[in-house]
Every structure is written in structure tokens, then in C-alpha cells.
Amino acid sequence: MLTMTVSYVDRQTLSALAPSVTKALELTDTQYGLLGSAFAFAYLFATPLGGWWIGRMGARRGLLGSLLVWSAVAALHALVPNLVGLFALRVALGVAEGPGFPGAAQTVQRVLGPADRARGFGVLFVGSSIGAAIAPKLASWLSDEIGWRGAFLGTAFVGFAWLVPWIVLTSLPRVRAVLDGPREHAPRAGWPEIVRLLREPAMIRALVAIFAAAPGIALTLTWGAKYLAGTFGVKQGAIGDYLWLPPLVFDLAGALLFGDLAARMRRADGTPPRLLVAVALVLAAAMVALPFASTPWQSIAVLSVTMAGGGALYTLVTADLFARVDHAQVALAGGVLAGAQSLAAIIGNPLIGWAVDRTGSYDTVAFALAAWVVPGTVAWLIANPLASATRSAAGSRSTP
């Protein structure tokens, strides 16, 4: 969970500082959208390969090496001279963070039994949201104190601080035994295994749902600061006073609550909690109300509701997928899911920037995103999850 917190602090710092950085480097909204795509494009390819690598190395060592690299890259953002340099660093950060989510997902799968994994994935997503909540407040405060370049150095320090407790806790023999796992669980190949996994009906079904939910979440996480500054004139130093709430709601009302409900409603035949997914869809589609918000806090309320829906969808879809893939493929499947989020960002961020540049507001974007989440989620609801071979029993037997 804390690994995901560090990951999101580092990747969200640019989003939190977007009003200052885009002004200093004279970037348009379209160019800023391309920066979001740069990270996402690298992350798209890095997460599946990162999942394969975590399967080989184990989360204990794999996460340690990955975080060392991405924290260094995050710190280098302080030296960026122009759009080209920032673009290159976003690509490097996306590559370095690739093993993060697969490693965290493998940890949940190995530590918890089948009955508790839905809750476990809810807790895992809490880490992402904690990072997304910390980044605006911390980065904006540091920007006011030492400038936006110094803010990048300050937030990167969070990653280095995480290393000590991780090394200490994972050095315990019983923890090493669980996290490293038997060598025979590691996938035998890279891209061939990814291609085979992409052909699984359960994987396709999950990707469709994630691809539907991701753009709405990205509007809050990537464009939240730009939206508040451009629509309501919120200053850089006050951005964190607002943007802490949507990630918190993502945690409590989305990931944790729905993860717990899914665990309580879990059925032996693997039938997914369709009612919970339908409720999550309604919450995510609340983005349609954003153009009618007349104050910053009203807009934050709308974004918080949509984040609750997105957090619920992420948690339910992830837990359901991991119950249907082989235990050895969990890290790889987690990487592919993260890659789907990246693909949505690659396509969506430039389109959002283009729309804002052309219209001068986020109204059209909000309506489009509210409509976008519906068909993919409905497709997940009506698909037959038992069409693919369910291997959760095998995964359960190999769980420590």
C-alpha cells in the first residue's frame, strides 16, 4: 500500500504543479495533455513487462529496485529546461514505475487468502489515493516555499524515506518466504505470456471495464489543478486545499467500502457482484453534473462522487479478474490492467487538452467522460465471466 502511495506522490507532483509549470515553460493545454500521454505511453509497455519481471524477481527485491530508480527520475524533474526535457523525464518515470502495481498486486495475492483478497485490493488502492491526496498539498506548499523546481526534489524524498521500513520489514525470514515464493510460480516467458493472457475472456472483460473507468479518474488526478485554476482562479498555493478530498473519497467510499462489500457478497461459483458494479457505474457517471458546479467546493463534490465510482470499479474488476487467472499470472495480469489505464490516458489526455484549448472550458469534456463510462461497464456486466476457465482454486492452493 505504501509503495503505491510513493508511486502516486511522484507521478502526481507534476499534475499538482501544473499551473506553475505550464506557465513557467509556456505550455498550452494540448502540450500538457501530451505530457500525460508521455508517462502513460511508457507505463503502458512497462507495466506488463514489469509484471513479468516481478514474477521472476519477487516483490521484495523487485519493488526496491524499481523505487530507487523512479525516485531518482522524479528528482530530476527539478532540472527540466523545456517541454522536450520534461517529455523525456515523463517517459523515464513511466518506465521506472512499471513494476510498482504488479509487485503490490503480487504481494496481496500471496499474503491474503481468497476470502480476503477483495478487501486487500481495496486497501491496495488506498495507497494510490493517499499519494494522490498528499501530492497536491505537499507540492503546492513546497512550491510556495522554495519554488516549483524545489517542490519536485521535496516530493521525490518521500520515496527514499520509504526504503528503510521496506528493507527492515521484508528482511524478516517469514516475510521473505511469503513474498519471494517458489521459483516455479514465475512465468516462463515475456511477450508470449502477455499475448496469451490478452486472449483470455476474463482478461478482455476486465480491460474493457478499466478502459471505461480510467478517463474519468484521470480528469481529477491529471487535470484537477488546471481545472480549478482555469475555471475558478484558484491559486497554486491553495490547490492542495481542495484536491485532497477526491482521493480520500476514492479510498473510503470506493475502494475500501466496495472491496469489503464484495468480500461479504462473494459466492462460491465466482459470480461477480453485479449490483455493486451497477452502483459504481451510477457514481462514476455523476461527472455529467460537473458543468453545473458554480463554486470550487461544488466541483470537488462532483469529482469526489465520480472518484468513488471509479475506485469501486477498479477494486471490483481487479478482484474478480485475479480470482479467475492462474496464481502465477497475477503480477502479469496486474501489469496488463495498469497498462489499460495508461492506454486510456494516452488517448484521453491530448483530447482533453485539445477540447479545453478549443472551447475554453471543461464542460464538453465532462459530458463526454460521463457518457464514456457507460458502455464499457455495461459490457462487463452482461459478459459471462465463466466463459473462461476459472483457475482460482489452483491459485488458492498455492497461496501461503
N, C-alpha and C positions, 0 to 999 in steps of 0.2 A: 504494500500500500504506500509506504513512504518512498519507494522507488518511483512510483507513478507521480507522487507529489513533486519530487525533484524534477522529473521529466517535464511536467507541465509548468512549473515555475520558469524553467529555462526556455521552453518554446513559447510561452505566453508573454514573456517580457517585451518582445517587440510589439505585440498587439496592445499591451498596456501603454507603451510609449509611442504608439503610432502617431498621435497628433504632433508630438515634438519632433520625432524622427522624419516624418514626411515633410514637415515644414523646413527643417534644417537642410535636408537633402533635396528639397524642391521636387517631391514626387507627387504624381497625380494619383487619384484613387485607382485607376486602372493599373498603374505601375505597382501600387501597394498590393493589389489583388494578385499580381504576378509573383510577388514575394511569397504570398501564402501558397501559391501553386508550386514554387520552387521547393519549399520544405516538403509539401505533400507529395510531389513527384519523386523525390529521393526516398521518402518514407514508404511510398507505395512498393518500391522494389526492395528496400532494406528490411522491412518487417517480415516478409516470408522467408528471406534468406537468414534474417536474424533468428526466426523461429527454428529453422533447420540447424543453425549454429548452436542455439541454446539446447536443442535436443542432443547435440554432440557433447557440448561442454558442461551442461548442467547450469541451473540458475545461479548457484552460489558463486561460481567464478565468472560466468558469462555476464551477469549484471554488473559486477565490479569493474571489469574491463571496459564495458560499454559506457558506464557513467563517468569514468575517468576521462575518456575521450570527449564525450559530449559536453562535459563541464568546461573543458579547455576551449572547445569551439565556441561555446556560449560566451566565455570571457573575451574572446577575440572580436566579438561584435562591437566592443568599445572602441576598436581601432578602425572601423569601417569608413572609407573615404567617400563612397558614392554608391549609386544603385548597383553597379556591376559587382563591387566588392560585397555588398550586402546580399545580393542574389547568391553569390558563391558560398557565403557562410551559411545561408539558409539551407542550401543543398547539403553542405557538410554536416549540419546539425541533424537533418533528416536521416542521413546515413548512420550517424553515430547513435541516434536514439532507436534505431530499428530493433535491437534485441530487447528493449525495455518491456513492452507489453507482453510479448511471448514468454519472457522469463518470469514475469509476475504471474501470468496465467498458469504456467507450468507449476509454480510454487503452490498456488491454490489447489490445483488438481492433485498434487502429491501429498499435501499436508492434510486435506479435508476428505472425509468420506462423501459418497454420493448424496446423502440426505442433506448435507450442509453446504454443498458447493454453490447453490444459487445464492445463499446468504454470503458466501465467501466472495463471489464475483461482485456482489453489491458493495461489500467492503473495499474490494479492489478498486472499483470505480470511484469510491470516496476519495482515494488518494489523488486521482486526476483532478477532482473538483476542489480539493483542498489547495492543490497547486494553482489551479485557475483562480481561486479566491485570493490567495496570498499574493500572486504576481502583480495585480493592479495596484494594490495598496502599497506593497513594498517598493515596486518600481517607481510609482509616482512620488512617493516620499523621498526616495533616493534621488530622483531627478530634480526635485526642488532643492535638495541639499547640495548635491555635487554634480548636477547636470546629467543628461540622458546617457552620455558615454560612461560615466561613473556608475550609473544605475545598472548597466549590463554587467560590470565587474561585481557589484554587490550581490546581484541575484545569482550569479554563477557560483559564488562562495557557498550557497546552500548545498550544492552538490558535493563539494569537497567535505563539508561538515557531516554529510550523511555517511561517508565512507567508514568512519571509526565504529559506530554502532553496528553497521552491517558486518564488518570484519570480525568484531568481537562475538556477535551472536551466532554467526554462521560457522565459527570455529569450533563450537561445541560438537562433540562426536555424534550425538543423536541427531542434531540438525544436519550435519554433513551427510549422514546416512540417508536421510529423507530427501534432501534437495538434490544430491548428486544422482541417486538412483542407480539401478543396474545398467550396465552398458548396453545390454541387448534392447533396451527401450529406444535407443537412438535410431532415427530414420537412416536408411542405408544410402540415400541419395538426396540431391538438392532439387533442381528443377523438375526431374521426373516425378518426384514425390509431390511437389506443388501442383503439377499438372493433373496428376491422378486425384489429388484432393479436390481440385476445382471441378472435377466431373461428378463428384458425389452430390446427389439431390439435396441432402441436408445442408451441405456447404453452399450450394447455389441459393437455396431458400434463405439462409441466413444472410448471405451477401446482399440479396435484394432488399431485405429489411434494413440492414445497416446503411446501405446506399440511400435509402429513403429518409432515414432519420438524421444522417450526418450533416447535411447543409444547414438545417435549422439550428443545430448546435453551433456550427461554425459561425453563424451570424453573430451570436453572442460572444463567443470566445475570440474570434479574429477581428470582428468589426465593432464590437461593443464600444470601445473607447472612441473610435472615429464617429460612430453614430451619435453618442452623447455630445461630443464636441461640435459636430456639424449641425445637429438638429436643435440642441438646446443651449449651445455655447458653454458647456461645462469645461472648466479649465483643467489642465493636465494634473495639477496637484489634487483636484477633487475627484478625479476619475475613480480612484480606489474606494471612495465613499459610497459609490453606487454598485460597482461591478463585483463586489464580494458576495452579493445576495444570490444571483442566479446559480453559481456553482454550489452554494450551500443547499439550495432547494433541489438541485440535481442530486445531491447526496441523500438528503433526508427523505424527501417526498418521492424521489425517483429510484435511485439505485438501492438504498437500504430498505425502504418500505416495500417496494415491489419484489426485491430479492427475498425478503422474509416471507411475503405472501406466497411467492412461487414455491418456496420450500414447504410451506404448510399445505399447499394445494397439490403437491407433487403426487402423481399417480404412477402405479407400477407399470402400466402399459406405455409410459413415455408420452402420453398425450399432453401437449403444451397447454398452459393456462391461457386459452384464447380470450377469455373475458378480461383478464388483466392486460393483454396486448391491445384489445379494443379500447379500454380506458386510456391506456398510454397514447394511443393514436389521437383520441379526442384532445388530450392535453397538448400534444405536440402541434396539432393543427390550430391551437389558440393564437399562433403567430398572426392570423388574419386580423386580430384586434390591434396590432401594433400601430398602424397609421392613425388610429383614433386616440392614442395617448397624447395628452396635452402638457404633461409635466415629465421631468426625468423619472420620478418615482413611479408614475403610472406606466411608463415604458418598461421600467425594470420589473414591475409586477407581471406584465405580459411576458417578458423574456424569461422570467423565473418559472412561470407555468409551462412554457414550451420546453424549458430545460428539464423540468420534472418529467414530462412526457418522453423526452429524448433519453434521459437516464434510465427510465423504466424499460424502454425498448432495447437499449444496449444490454441491460442486465438480463432481461428475459431471453432475448435472442442468443446471447452468448452462452448462458447456462444450458439452454435447450440444445444448441449445437454440440457443446462439449460432452453432453450426455449421449451423443449419437456417433461420435468418432472414436477411433481406437485411442487407448490411453497414450500410446507412444506418439500420436499425432497432435496432441493438444497444443504444444508450443507452436507447431507449424500452423495449425488452424487459427490460433490466436494472431499469428503474424499475418495471415491472409485476411482476417477480419479487419485488422488495423490498416491493411493495405486498401481495403474497400473504403474506409473513411478518407484515406488520402486521395483516392481517385475522385471521390465526390468533391473534395476540396480543390483538386487540380482543375476541375471543370467549373466549379461554382465560384471560387474567389475572383477570377478575372471577370466573370459575368456580373457579379455583384458590383465590382468596381466600375465596369463599363456602364451599368444601369444607373449608378449614382452620379457618375460624370455626366451622363446624358440628361437625367431628369432632375438632378439636384436634391433628391430626397431618397428615402429608403422605402417609400410606400409600395411601389411596384415590386420590389424585392420581397417584402413581407407577404404580399398576396401570393406571389409565385411560390415561396417556400411553404406556405400553408397548404397550397394545392399539391405540391410535390410529395409530401409525406404520405398522402392517402393511398395512391395505387400500390406502392411497394409494400406497405404494411398490410393492406388488404390481400395482396398476393401471398404474403406469409401466412395470413390467417386461413386462407382457403386451400393452401397446399397440403398434401398428405405427407406428414413427416415420417410415416412408417414405410414410405416407398423405398427408402434407402435402408440398408442393413444396419440395425442398431447393435452397436458393439459396446454399449455402456457396461454390460455385465462383465466383459473381459477387462474393461478399464477398472471396474470396481475391485475385481480380484487382484489386480496388480497394484492397487493403492496401498501404501504402507499404513 
